[in-house]
């Protein structure tokens, strides 16, 4: 998730015009609810990960981690962390790089 300048939480996206991931949540929230955002640590709310694989912010699906780094002009390349198991990611987000090619 990313945290806006007014403190609202939304899904991060590597798409052109998207926002870097600042942290993660362990459950879903609806508009107006108070969300607990973790800025680092183990995200255990995921499935289908491959242990040892590096994961990146997705450009095609906001709020999703993908093992495939993004490509394409204007998209945001951001490393999120490494999978510790099939349902656990060690979240260590880096700053993103906006791709020029």
SULDA-V704508 format. One record per residue. RES is the residue in one small letter. PSI is psi in radians with two decimals (none if undefined). D_LAST is the distance of its C-alpha to the last C-alpha in whole Angstrom. Layout:
# SULDA-V704508
res=RES psi=PSI d_last=D_LAST
res=RES psi=PSI d_last=D_LAST
This chain:
# SULDA-V704508
res=x psi=2.79 d_last=26
res=x psi=2.75 d_last=25
res=x psi=2.10 d_last=28
res=x psi=2.99 d_last=28
res=x psi=-0.30 d_last=29
res=x psi=0.23 d_last=32
res=x psi=0.13 d_last=33
res=x psi=2.62 d_last=32
res=x psi=2.38 d_last=30
res=x psi=2.97 d_last=27
res=x psi=2.30 d_last=25
res=x psi=2.73 d_last=21
res=x psi=2.44 d_last=18
res=x psi=0.03 d_last=15
res=x psi=2.76 d_last=14
res=x psi=2.24 d_last=13
res=x psi=-0.01 d_last=16
res=x psi=-3.08 d_last=17
res=x psi=2.51 d_last=19
res=x psi=2.63 d_last=19
res=x psi=2.18 d_last=22
res=x psi=-0.41 d_last=25
res=x psi=-2.79 d_last=27
res=x psi=2.83 d_last=29
res=x psi=2.73 d_last=32
res=x psi=-0.05 d_last=34
res=x psi=2.84 d_last=35
res=x psi=2.69 d_last=34
res=x psi=2.70 d_last=36
res=x psi=2.87 d_last=36
res=x psi=2.27 d_last=36
res=x psi=-0.28 d_last=38
res=x psi=2.65 d_last=39
res=x psi=2.22 d_last=39
res=x psi=2.50 d_last=36
res=x psi=2.03 d_last=36
res=x psi=2.24 d_last=33
res=x psi=2.22 d_last=32
res=x psi=-0.23 d_last=30
res=x psi=2.93 d_last=30
res=x psi=-2.80 d_last=32
res=x psi=2.04 d_last=32
res=x psi=1.92 d_last=31
res=x psi=0.26 d_last=34
res=x psi=0.34 d_last=33
res=x psi=2.87 d_last=31
res=x psi=2.79 d_last=31
res=x psi=0.28 d_last=30
res=x psi=2.80 d_last=28
res=x psi=2.07 d_last=28
res=x psi=2.35 d_last=30
res=x psi=-0.20 d_last=28
res=x psi=2.47 d_last=25
res=x psi=2.44 d_last=22
res=x psi=2.58 d_last=21
res=x psi=2.80 d_last=18
res=x psi=2.33 d_last=18
res=x psi=2.48 d_last=17
res=x psi=-0.38 d_last=15
res=x psi=-0.49 d_last=17
res=x psi=1.84 d_last=21
res=x psi=2.42 d_last=21
res=x psi=0.15 d_last=23
res=x psi=2.53 d_last=23
res=x psi=2.46 d_last=22
res=x psi=2.60 d_last=20
res=x psi=-0.17 d_last=20
res=x psi=2.04 d_last=16
res=x psi=2.53 d_last=13
res=x psi=2.72 d_last=11
res=x psi=2.76 d_last=8
res=x psi=2.45 d_last=6
res=x psi=2.31 d_last=5
res=x psi=-0.18 d_last=8
res=x psi=2.78 d_last=9
res=x psi=2.08 d_last=11
res=x psi=1.99 d_last=12
res=x psi=2.07 d_last=15
res=x psi=2.29 d_last=18
res=x psi=-0.59 d_last=21
res=x psi=-3.03 d_last=24
res=x psi=2.43 d_last=25
res=x psi=2.32 d_last=28
res=x psi=-0.33 d_last=31
res=x psi=-2.97 d_last=33
res=x psi=-0.30 d_last=32
res=x psi=0.33 d_last=33
res=x psi=2.25 d_last=32
res=x psi=2.25 d_last=29
res=x psi=1.77 d_last=29
res=x psi=2.02 d_last=27
res=x psi=1.01 d_last=25
res=x psi=2.35 d_last=22
res=x psi=2.90 d_last=20
res=x psi=2.67 d_last=18
res=x psi=2.86 d_last=15
res=x psi=2.21 d_last=11
res=x psi=2.15 d_last=9
res=x psi=2.38 d_last=6
res=x psi=-0.31 d_last=4
res=x psi=none d_last=0
